[in-house]
C-alpha cells in the first residue's frame, strides 16, 4: 500500500508540475515552435538574410546556371526584403505587417528559385530557410502572431 501511495504521489506531482509549466511536455514544446512572435520573426528574417548572402556568394563563385541573373536577383531581393522587415519590426514600425507580407512573397519566390537546384546542399539549405521565413512573415502579416517584442 505504501509503495502504491508513493507512486501515486509521484504521478500527481508530475502532472501538477507539467500543468504549471515547470516541466516541458510534448504538446507545449511543439506549440512554442509554431508560435510566431515579433522577436522570433526578426530572428528568422536575419537568419534568412544571412543564408541568402552566403548563397549569393556561393552562386557567384560556382558560376554557370547558379550565377544566372534570375537566380542572383531572387537572392538579392530576398536579402533586401528580410533586412527591411527585420528593421521595421525592430523599430516597431506601424508598417511592419506590410513589410512582412512583402517579405513573405519574396521569400517564397527565392525558395522556388533555389529549389530548382536539387541535390545542391547550399541551395537546399537556402530554400529551407526561405520557407521558414516565409511562414513566419506570413503569420506576422496576417495577424496570427504575437506583435509584441
N, C-alpha and C positions, 0 to 999 in steps of 0.2 A: 504494500500500500504506500509506504514511504517513497519507494522508487517511482511509483506512478505519479505521486504528487510532485516530486522533483521534476520529472519530465513535463508534466502539465504546466508547472510554473515557468519552466524554460520556454515552452511554446507560447505561453501567454506573453512573456516578456519579449520574445522575438517579434510577435505580432504587434505589440504595442510600440516597440522601437521602430518598426517599419512604417507604422501609421504616422508616427511623429516626425519622420524624416531623418531619424538618427542612423538608419541603416539603408543602404541603397537596395531597391528591388528592381527587377527586370522591367516592369511597366513604367516606373518613373524615370529610369535611366533612358529608356527608349524615347519617351516623350520629350525629355530635355534635348535630345539630338534634333528632333523635328521642330522644336520651338525656335523661332527666329526673334532675336532682339536686335535693337539698333546696333549694339556693340558687336554682336556676332555677325551681323551683315557687313559692318565696317571691316571686320577681320577677314571675312570671306572675299570681299572686294579687293582688299590689299593682297591677299594670297593669290587670287586670280590674276591681278595685275603683275605680280612678281613672276608667276609661272608663264604668263604670256610674254613678258620681257625676256625670260630665259629662252622660251621657244622661238621668239623672233630672232635672237642672236644665233640660235641653233640652225634655223632655216636659212639665214643669210650665209652661214658658214658652210652648210651642206650643199646649197645651191640646187640646181635642177628645178623640178616641179615644186619643191618646198619653197623656193625663193621667187616663185611667180607673184606678180603684183597683187592678184586677187587674194592670195593667202597672206601675204605680208600686210595688206590693208586690213584684213579681218583681225589680225593680231594687234595692229596699231590702234584700230578703233576700239577694241576690247580694253586695251591698256588705258586709253584715254577715258572711256566711259566708266571704268572701275575707279580710276583716280578721281573723277568728278563726283561720282556717287559717294565715295568714302569721304570726300571733302564736305559735301553737302550734309551728310549725316553727322560728321564730326562737329560741324558748326550748328547743328540742329536747325538747318535752314527749313523754312516753310515749304520749299520746293523739293525736299529730299524724296518725296514719294514719286514725283515726276521723273527725277533723275534715276531713281531705281527702276521705274518702268522702262525707260530708255535703255538702261544698263542691262536689264533682263533680255531685251530684244537683241542687243549687240552680242551679249554672251552666247545666246542661242546660235546666232549666225557664226560666231567664231568656233563654237563647238562643232557645228556641222562642217565647217571648213577643215578642222583638224581631224575629224572622223574619217575623212576621205583617205587618210594615210594609215590604213590598217596595218598592224604589225610594227609600227614605229612607236617605240616606248614613249619618247618625248611628246609626240603628237597625241598619243592616247592619254597621257597624263594631263596635257593641256585641255583636251576635250572634257575630261572628267572634272577638272577644276572649274571650267567654264559652266558646265551643267550645274554644279553645286552653287556657284554664284548666281546663275540664272534663277534657280529655285528660290534662293534666299531673297534676291531683289524682287522677284515676282510677289512673294509673300509680303514684303515690306511695302511694295507699291499698292497692293490690293487691300491693305489694312488688316491682313491676317498675321500681324506681328506686333510685338511689344515695341512701341515707338519711343520708349524712354531709354536713356543710356543706362 
